[in-house]
């Protein structure tokens, strides 16, 4: 077995992705695109990215958008890797032990982790910067939807390493 093996090559479970997994991949993919766009803007112009003033950062631990941009780029990169795993069914040999002990494949774990980190970040951000009537509710809803879709029975069953290798 190579380091990256498509699930299709080893799966004995149904090969059709449930709609919940497709929806999960779409949401994580959209998060990756938005994260790259915002992160690049913040790193390239840390003083006024996308027209945002640094005055929004008053009372936060940072005084420019550089580090928030780096954070967004990290979330975007993790989302891109996760959506690739969801879409192509990649299996990594080094992750097999983690998958079997947790009971889920790494893309499932990645999606839940991304949704959780984004949710915590957005809640903390609500207390530190002025409320944005579109972005805060939207990103909180996306993070909850990612977690919710991953926790559905069909997603968990489809992304169980036991089902994949049964």
Secondary structure in CASP SS format (residue, H / E / C, confidence):
PFRMAT SS
TARGET T0000
AUTHOR 0000-0000-0000
METHOD secondary structure of the structure
MODEL  1
X C 1.00
X C 1.00
X C 1.00
X E 1.00
X E 1.00
X E 1.00
X H 1.00
X H 1.00
X H 1.00
X H 1.00
X C 1.00
X C 1.00
X C 1.00
X C 1.00
X C 1.00
X C 1.00
X C 1.00
X C 1.00
X H 1.00
X H 1.00
X H 1.00
X H 1.00
X H 1.00
X H 1.00
X H 1.00
X H 1.00
X H 1.00
X H 1.00
X H 1.00
X H 1.00
X H 1.00
X H 1.00
X H 1.00
X H 1.00
X H 1.00
X H 1.00
X H 1.00
X H 1.00
X H 1.00
X H 1.00
X H 1.00
X H 1.00
X H 1.00
X H 1.00
X C 1.00
X C 1.00
X C 1.00
X C 1.00
X H 1.00
X H 1.00
X H 1.00
X C 1.00
X C 1.00
X H 1.00
X H 1.00
X H 1.00
X H 1.00
X C 1.00
X C 1.00
X C 1.00
X C 1.00
X C 1.00
X C 1.00
X C 1.00
X C 1.00
X H 1.00
X H 1.00
X H 1.00
X H 1.00
X H 1.00
X H 1.00
X H 1.00
X H 1.00
X H 1.00
X H 1.00
X H 1.00
X H 1.00
X H 1.00
X H 1.00
X H 1.00
X H 1.00
X H 1.00
X H 1.00
X H 1.00
X H 1.00
X H 1.00
X H 1.00
X H 1.00
X C 1.00
X E 1.00
X E 1.00
X E 1.00
X H 1.00
X H 1.00
X H 1.00
X H 1.00
X H 1.00
X H 1.00
X H 1.00
X H 1.00
X H 1.00
X H 1.00
X C 1.00
X C 1.00
X C 1.00
X H 1.00
X H 1.00
X H 1.00
X H 1.00
X H 1.00
X H 1.00
X H 1.00
X H 1.00
X H 1.00
X H 1.00
X H 1.00
X H 1.00
X H 1.00
X H 1.00
X H 1.00
X H 1.00
X H 1.00
X H 1.00
X H 1.00
X H 1.00
X H 1.00
X H 1.00
X H 1.00
X C 1.00
X C 1.00
X C 1.00
X C 1.00
X C 1.00
X C 1.00
X H 1.00
X H 1.00
X H 1.00
X H 1.00
X H 1.00
X H 1.00
X H 1.00
X H 1.00
X H 1.00
X H 1.00
X H 1.00
X H 1.00
X H 1.00
X H 1.00
X H 1.00
X H 1.00
X C 1.00
X C 1.00
X H 1.00
X H 1.00
X H 1.00
X H 1.00
X H 1.00
X H 1.00
X C 1.00
X C 1.00
X H 1.00
X H 1.00
X H 1.00
X H 1.00
X H 1.00
X C 1.00
END
